[in-house]
Amino acid sequence: MPTYTREQLRTFNTNSADFGTTAYTFTLNSNVSTTAGFAIEGVNKDIFNSASISNTVGCTFVSSSTNAAFLIDPNTTARFDFTPTSVLGKDLVKFSAPNVLSYNINDLTASGSVFGVDLNFTGGCTSPTWTGDICASGINSKGNPEQRTYTYTPSPLYNGQPQWVEGTTYFRWSGTQWEFANPSNPIIYPYTSSLSGPSDLCSPVGVYEGENKVVPWDFSASSLTVTEGACPP
């Protein structure tokens, strides 16, 4: 969970990892009795042509194609969701807040305090910890239940990450997102629905992207779940 202090936000910051195609919940804690500010900006990129802001709590915002400016309610913990529709490199998104550094020669304890907002955010897909079979199950486009077992294959690696394979279809972690792919098919299908298992690996925020919005082996995008372990017989 990336965390940025009020002092750090006085200058521009970037994330430590790329933003994948899933929701990130930004939480801003204000310690001032007046409205505070916060901003997200694209670095030489119109990031809000491929990202959206939703579910605002305790704040309002205005945005353009390149940036978004927020007003945070006084003494409030504000939240909003930032959801890219394509992967955004970590260096393409920066954020800051006009936090005030206060000096008071009459109160050395308070002197040097920073007033405004701090930030932490959660979300995005995380890298896999599974080392066994997984089961993909759901309803196919004909309305019938369907399930398939994917076998753990530590080699060959994809972007240095293991893959799971069934027939000619791979389920894999790209380093920024989960994907379904077929080596003979150049189309990659990002997986952005929730995953079950030891922990939630993705937030349930979307569906597949790709040709006809359907994965190569004909599961309905809105119904698919992936769980640890082989499918039951």
Secondary structure, DSSP 8 states (H G I E B T S, - for coil): --EE-TTGGGS-EE-SS-B-SS-EEEEEEE-SSS-EEEEEEESSS-GGGSEEEEEEESEEEEE-SSEEEEEE-TT-EEEEEEEESS-B-GGGEEEE---EEE--TT-TTTTTEEESEEEEEEES-------S-EEEEEEBTTS-EEEEEEEEEEEEEETTEEEEEETTEEEEE-SSSEEEEETTEEEEEEE-S---SSS--S-S-----SGGG--TT-B-TTT-EEEES----
